[in-house]
Amino acid sequence: MLSAALAASVVFANAWDGVLIKGRTDKDNPVGYKSGEPIVFTLVASEVPAELENAGYMVDWKRTGDDGKVESGKVPFKSGELCKVTTKHSVPGFVRLETYVVDANGKKVMRDKTAPGAPNWQSYLKEVFFDGGAGVDVDKIGRFTPEPKDFDAWWGKQRQLLASVPLKATRKEVKTVQGVKIYELYVDCYGPRPVSGYLFIPDGAAPKSCRARCGFQGYGFYKQGCPEWAAWTCKARNEIFLEINAHGYELGREQAYYDEFGKGIHPEGYSYAFSPEENAKPETAYFRFMALRVMRALEYVKSLPEWNGKDLVAEGGSQGGLQTVWAAGLDPDVSLARPSITWGCNFSATEPGGRLHGNWFVKYAPGLEYFDAVSHIARAKCPVEIPRAGLGDYVCPPSGQAALFNAIKTPKSILWVQGSQHGLVPPQPNQTYRVGDFDPTGGESKSQSASSDVK
């Protein structure tokens, strides 16, 4: 439910703007089902204005899943409990349940715009919907196809090539914020471009006194801004922070430079990293030099005299999650990895006969196997915390997140979030469930569940 303070401060553009549909499973653990066991979803609508009650609107629901089965139905829209949907799943994998509110003509109802002061979730939502799911025998989900037999040998060769380029960096001080110096950083790297990003170091830090953290960005091509907010965290934690972009371009240039650069990394007809021709071999895949820049960035941070020599955190979401997994798998000095909604888990599962996925995915090609997150995370030596895995995320499908989690051989945790798509985290309270033997809060390690207000 919206808080009383928020409800009082927000004037919604139309009747649908504040409406929220939530769902949950009959088990607190939405990924705790067994093959053939009934799965019961309960859907509830909240913040429904009186004029929308009994006005002829319906809720269309559709059940799909990794088993290929499709079910659908329709119920009247109203405030409170909308319906219960009961289904089963016969193989290890995930059920997906999508619901949308439609008018008498079957057209999805839409929000007009976001009101000033409205919550973050509303700026993401256009339709009034729920998108979530449940997992069945998820501990049995692994790599969809075997990894290449020369996986380690190939990466050994990449290490040699990277080592052939001296670790040489150029940095320019940009400003000081909260007693933290911020630098534009370039580090030479094997390949067409260097590592580039922003480096934060507490001013006057003594040798070997700082922990370190490396942040990696999600998919896209855009001008990297200097994240000045990071200075507050660096100051509070006495921490070095390096955030690199995925491409190694120059920082602080005019927009025309980035426009031209972007054209150069997009093969005709494809976004970067999506070309089947490039991905046929790992040597020509766009991911190759992206991964080498991740390795070189870590090497550079470890070379800083202020680093304490033990605490080195890698983190990022989506494509940043994939880079985080590469960091953990390729550098044994990473002490903690936090890959969220990780892209690139089971690239081959998008092939016919594979697992359920959305419309935005990299068409499978053999060279992608060398960059698959599931293989890399299996080689991690550090604890791994997965801060979010969305049960409605089919950009980075839950089956891939489960395979990633299952491959981890170190202390680990994963937070499953009901109704969460790739860019959406539903407002709390909401059904979530943490699984694993690593507690990121530093308390007792155990599985934890938190039920939503949907009963």
C-alpha positions, 0 to 999 in steps of 0.5 A: 500500500502507498504510505499515508504521507505519499498518498497525501502528497501525490495528485495522480493524473488519472484514476489508474495512476496509483493502482497497483497489482501485486502477487505472491505464491502460497509458499513463502519461498516462491522457488521452493516447489517440487515437480508436479506440486500445485503452485497457487498465485494470489493476485491483489489490487490496491489503491483502486478509486471508487469509479474503477470498481464494477466499471467493466474492466477485466484482468487478463492473465497468462501462464507460461513457463520453461515447460512450454505450457501455456494457460490463460484466463480473465477475471473482473477487475476490482479492489482487493483480491482479484483471483487465485491462479493454480498451476503446476510445472513438470520439469526443473524451471520457472513458471511465469504469470503475467496479468494486465488490466484491460478495458471492454475492448481488450485494450490495456489500460494505461497510466497518463504520466507520473505525478511529482513526488510519485514513487519510483515504481510508478515512473517505470510502469505504463500498464497496470500489471503484475509479472512474476513467477515461481520456481520448481526444483531450481537446485537442479538447474545448471548450464544449458550446454557444456562449456568449451573443453579449452575454456581455461586454456583460452583464458590462460592465453588471454592472461598472457596477452594482457600481461604483455602490456605494461600496467601503465595508467594516466590519471587527472584529478577532477575535484575533491568531494567530502575529502575524497579525490576524484580522478579521470583514469585511463589504464593501458590494456591489451586490445583496441582501447584502454580502461577508462573511468572515474577513480575515488581515493580518500585524500591523505589515505595511509598506505595499505589503509583502504578497502577497494571496490570496482563498479561495472555498468549495465548495457548501453552506450552513453557518456559516462558521468562522474558519480560524485555521490560515491565520494560519500561512501568512500569517505564513510568506508575509507574506501577506494572506488573505481567505476569503469565504462564497458567500452574504454572511450575517452571521458569528458568529450563533446557529444559528437565524439560519443555519437561517432564512437557509438557508430563504430562499435555497432556492426551493421544491423546490430547493437554492440555484442549482438553480432552473430558473426562476431560471436562465432569465435571468442577472439572476435566477440565484443565481450573479449576486450570488455572482459580484459578491461575488467581484468586490467581495472582490477590489476590497477586497483590492486597496484595502488599503495592505499589498498589494504591488500585484502578487501576487493569488492566487485559489483554491478547489475545486468551487463555490470553483473556479467562483468562482476562475474568475470571479475570474480572468476578471473581474479582470485583476489576479489574478496566479494562479488555482488552481481545483480540481475546478471546478464549472460547466464546460459547464452545457449538457453535461447535456442529452440528447445531452451528456456523461456526468455524475452524478446531482447537477447543475444542470438546464440553463437559458439564464441559466447560460451567463453563469456557465459556467467555460469562458467565464470562464477564456478571459478570464483574463490570469494563469497557471492551475494546476488542482491536481486533476481526478478521472478518476472525478469525475462531480460535476465531470466530466473532460470539463468539466475538459478543456474548462476547461483547453483554453480557457485562453490563458495558461500553465497546468497540470492534474493528472489523478488516477486513481481520484479522485472529487469528494471522494476522493483515493486514497492514494499511490502512485497514477497521476497525470499533469500536463499543461501549460506552467506548473510550480506548483513554480517549476521547469522547465515541462513535462508530468510523469507519476507512475505508481502501484504498479499495474503 
